[in-house]
């Protein structure tokens, strides 16, 4: 059975400058059998309702600005899987979570940046599930639970976000050894509660975690973690690190 993963995808430039995360993602992919398909929740598809991408051939969406042309030239031509998308909708509905197909959704960079480092051949079908941010951690835990059975059928489930994500406080010149104490304290608290399987504290992280709002002024980059946790088993750390002083690049596996 596949684990579920939480991947901190960092800046879109990770696709061109993978640093320590690129080898970590490549190793992770090499340690597992090749998945039949991937279902992914990205921080960059916020929505009001639950949507599932049914596009058979999603475009690579460069949903950012101000980066070099080489990044806009990157393509990730993996196919979609409308049949799997329909199955995902049915699994969600069976768990009391109404969902519908979005037939046109492209791959945002929360999808194609990490997958380009894990599976550069782009030959594994990918289905994306949207992120209804207003539902908070509890909803994402439920979505993960609802789709957990897919892991038994060769499907890799991924939440793609960032364990810390305050872009206004990044030091764009900081080296990987430079870590802001307020960012590290938050990351360490999250690891402690994940290891203890303390769901009540995790769901209430904005009140309980140190520097929670400073690390996540809005929580769309942390919510995919709850999807991965809800879908998976025992918590483990696949990679740890920071970039630009306060942008956490951790990768976790569940199961």
N, C-alpha and C positions, 0 to 999 in steps of 0.2 A: 504494500500500500504506500502511496506517495505521502510525504509530509505536506503540510501547507506552509507557505513562506510569507514572511514580511520583509520587504526590501525597501531600504532607504535609497531613493533614486537620485538624490542630490540635484545638482545643476544639470540642465540639458547637455552641458559640455562634457559630462561623464561619457557620452557616446564617443567622443574624440580623445578625451584625456581621462582614461579610466582609473588612474591612480591605483590604490590598493583594492578598490572595490571590484574592478574588472577581473583580476585574477581570482578573487574570492567568489564572484558569481560564476566564472567558468569552472572552478573546482566544484562548486555546488552542483552545477548541471552534470558534470562528469561523474559525480558520485551516485547519481540516480539513473535508473533506466530512462530511456527517452519517452516522454509522455505522449499519449495519444492526442491530447489536446490540452490547452491551458485556459483556465477561467481566471480573470484578473479584475480586481477592484482598484482603480486609480484615484488618487487625490484630485485629479484634474477633470473628472466628470461628475461635478456636483449637480444634483437634480432635486426636484420636489417629490417625485414618485420614483419607484423602482423601475429601471429600464434595463433591457438586455440587448446587446448589439447583435443584430441578425444580418449584418452586411456580409455577403459572401466574399468580397474582396476589398477590405477597408483600405483607404488611402493612409499614407503616413502624414499626419498633421503636425506641422511645425508651429505649435501653439505658444509662441514666444516671440520676442523681438530683441534686437541689439546684439545678436551673436554673429560669429563669422559665417560667411557664405558656405564654407565647407560643412557646417552643421545643417544648413538648410538643404544641402545636397544629399544628406543621408536618407535612404529609403529603407523601410522594413516591410517587404511585400508578402508577409505571411497571410495565408487565407483566413477568412472567418469560417464559421461552422453553423449555418442556420438550423440544422437539425439539433445540434447540442444546445443552441440558444433556446429553442422551443422546449427542450427538456429542462433547462434551467428555470424557465418561466413556470413550468408545471411543478417543479420541486418547491419553488418559492410559494406558489399558490397553495400547495398542499400543506404548507406550514402557516397558512393564514397571512401570507405576505403578497398582496396583489402586485403583479408586475406585467409589463407588456414589452413587446419587441420594438426596438428602434432600428429600422432597416438601413439607415444611412450613416450611422456613427463611424468616423474614422478612428485610427489609433492616435491618442494623444501621447505626449512624450513620457508620461508616467507608465505607459505600456511599452513603447518601442525602445526607449533608452535602456532599461534593464534587460529586456529580452534580446536586444542586439548583442549584449555581452554574454548572455547565457546560451542563446541558440542563434548564432550569427547566420546560419543557413536559412532562417526564416521559413522553415518548411513544416512547422507545427501549427495547426489551426488554433486561433485565439478568439475567445469570446469575452467581451467586457461587460461587467455589471456596474451600473451607476452607483453613485454615492449620495443618498438622500441625507445631507448633513444635519438637517433639523432633527433627525431621529437619534443622533448621538451614538455613543458607544453601544448602548443596549440593542439598538436596531442592527448594527453591524455584527454583533455577536449572534443574533438570531439568523441573519442572512448566512453567516458562516455555518451555523448548525444545520440550516436547511440544505446546504449544498455539500456537506461533509461526505455524504455517501459517494460522491463522484470520485473521491480519492481511491476508492476500491476498484474503479473501472478505468484506471490509467490516465486520469485527469489530474493535472497539477493546478492547485489553487494558490493564488498569489494576491497579497495585498501590497500595493506599491504606494509609498508615501515618504515620510521622513520622521525619524524618532525625535528630532528637534527641528524647528522650522520658523525662525525669526529672521527673515531676510534683511530687515533694517539694521540688525546688530552684527552682521557678518563683517569680518576683516578679510577683504579679498586678497590680501598679501600674506596672510598667516600660513605657516607651514603646518603639516599634519600633527606635529608635536605640541602645537599651541591649542589649548582647550580652555574655554571660559568656565570658571567654577560653577556658575549658575546653570550652564547647559549640562555639565557633567553630573551635577546633583540630581537634576531631573531625570536624566537617562538612567542613572544608577537606581533611583527609586522605582522607575518602571521595571527594570530588570528584577529587582527584589520582589515586587508584587507579582510579576509574571512567574517567577520561579516558585513562589508560594501559592500560586493559583488563586490569588485573592481577588475574585471577580468584583466584589462589592467596592473595594478600594480602587480598582482599575476603572470601573464605570464612573466613579466619583473623582477622577484624577484632577479635575479642574479646581476642586476644593482642597484636596488632600496632598497632591504632589508639590514638592518645592518648586517655586518659580514656574508654575504650570502655564500661566497666561503669558509670561515673558517668553517661554519656549514655543508656545503655540498661541499667538494672538487670535487666530481662528484655528479650528481643530481638524480641517479637512485632511491634513497630512498625517495625522495620528490615527484617524478613524479606520483606515485600511488594516491597521494592526489588529483591531478587534474582529474584523472579518477573518483574518488568518488564524487568530487564536480560537475563534468560535468553530472554525472548520477543522482544526487539527487536534493533536494530542499533546504529549509532554513537551514543555518548553526547552529549547536549546539555543545557544548562540553560535551562529555560523561565521560572523565577522563583527568586529567592533572598530570604531574609529570616528574621528571628526575631521572636517575640512573647514577652512575659513574661520577657524576659531570656535564656531558654535553650531555648525550644521552637522548633525549626527548622521553617520553613514552605516549604522548597524544593520545587520541582516540576521533575522531570527527564523528558526524552523520549529514547527509544532508537529511532533510525531516522528 
